[in-house]
């Protein structure tokens, strides 16, 4: 599984990364976690509002900081 945090490094982007790491840890899932900070790469995902979270190349959340619980639901599928 590849989890990508899309954002320029703002506080909300950092919180999204922390929540993603916590969700993965809670579920016992090992994943490759990548931070995507290049605006052109973010736009290539079709994301216009950050932070965003993509799982295996598919955007699951954009424009908000998802809770750990929300992320667990998406990551556990």
C-alpha positions as CSV (number, residue, x, y, z in Angstrom):
1,X,0.0,0.0,0.0
2,X,1.2,3.5,-0.8
3,X,-0.1,6.4,1.1
4,X,0.6,9.9,-0.2
5,X,0.1,13.1,1.7
6,X,-0.5,16.0,-0.7
7,X,0.3,19.4,0.5
8,X,2.9,22.2,0.7
9,X,3.8,21.6,4.4
10,X,1.3,23.8,6.1
11,X,0.1,22.9,9.7
12,X,-3.0,21.1,8.3
13,X,-0.8,19.0,6.0
14,X,1.4,18.0,8.9
15,X,-1.7,17.1,11.0
16,X,-2.9,15.0,8.0
17,X,0.4,13.1,8.0
18,X,0.3,12.6,11.7
19,X,-3.2,11.2,11.6
20,X,-2.3,8.9,8.7
21,X,0.7,7.5,10.6
22,X,-1.5,7.0,13.7
23,X,-4.2,5.2,11.6
24,X,-1.7,3.0,10.0
25,X,-0.1,2.2,13.3
26,X,-3.5,1.5,14.9
27,X,-4.4,-0.9,12.1
28,X,-0.9,-2.6,12.1
29,X,-0.6,-1.8,8.4
30,X,2.8,-1.3,6.9
31,X,2.7,1.2,4.0
32,X,5.0,3.3,2.0
33,X,4.2,6.9,3.0
34,X,5.2,9.7,0.7
35,X,4.9,13.5,1.1
36,X,4.1,15.2,-2.2
37,X,4.9,18.9,-1.9
38,X,5.3,19.9,-5.5
39,X,2.3,21.9,-6.6
40,X,2.4,20.5,-10.1
41,X,2.3,16.9,-8.9
42,X,-0.6,17.8,-6.5
43,X,-2.5,19.3,-9.4
44,X,-1.8,16.2,-11.5
45,X,-3.9,14.3,-8.9
46,X,-6.8,16.7,-9.6
47,X,-6.5,18.2,-6.2
48,X,-7.2,22.0,-5.9
49,X,-7.4,22.2,-2.1
50,X,-4.9,20.8,0.3
51,X,-4.3,18.9,2.4
52,X,-5.2,15.7,0.6
53,X,-4.6,12.0,1.1
54,X,-4.2,9.5,-1.7
55,X,-4.1,5.7,-1.3
56,X,-2.5,3.7,-4.1
57,X,-2.8,6.8,-6.3
58,X,-6.5,7.4,-5.6
59,X,-7.5,10.6,-3.7
60,X,-9.6,9.7,-0.7
61,X,-9.7,13.1,1.1
62,X,-9.0,16.7,-0.1
63,X,-9.4,20.1,1.4
64,X,-9.7,18.9,5.0
65,X,-7.8,17.2,7.8
66,X,-9.4,13.7,8.1
67,X,-9.6,12.3,11.6
68,X,-7.7,9.1,12.5
69,X,-11.0,7.2,12.5
70,X,-11.9,8.4,9.0
71,X,-8.6,7.4,7.8
72,X,-8.8,4.0,9.4
73,X,-12.1,3.3,7.5
74,X,-10.4,4.1,4.2
75,X,-7.1,2.3,4.9
76,X,-8.8,-0.9,6.3
77,X,-10.5,-1.7,2.9
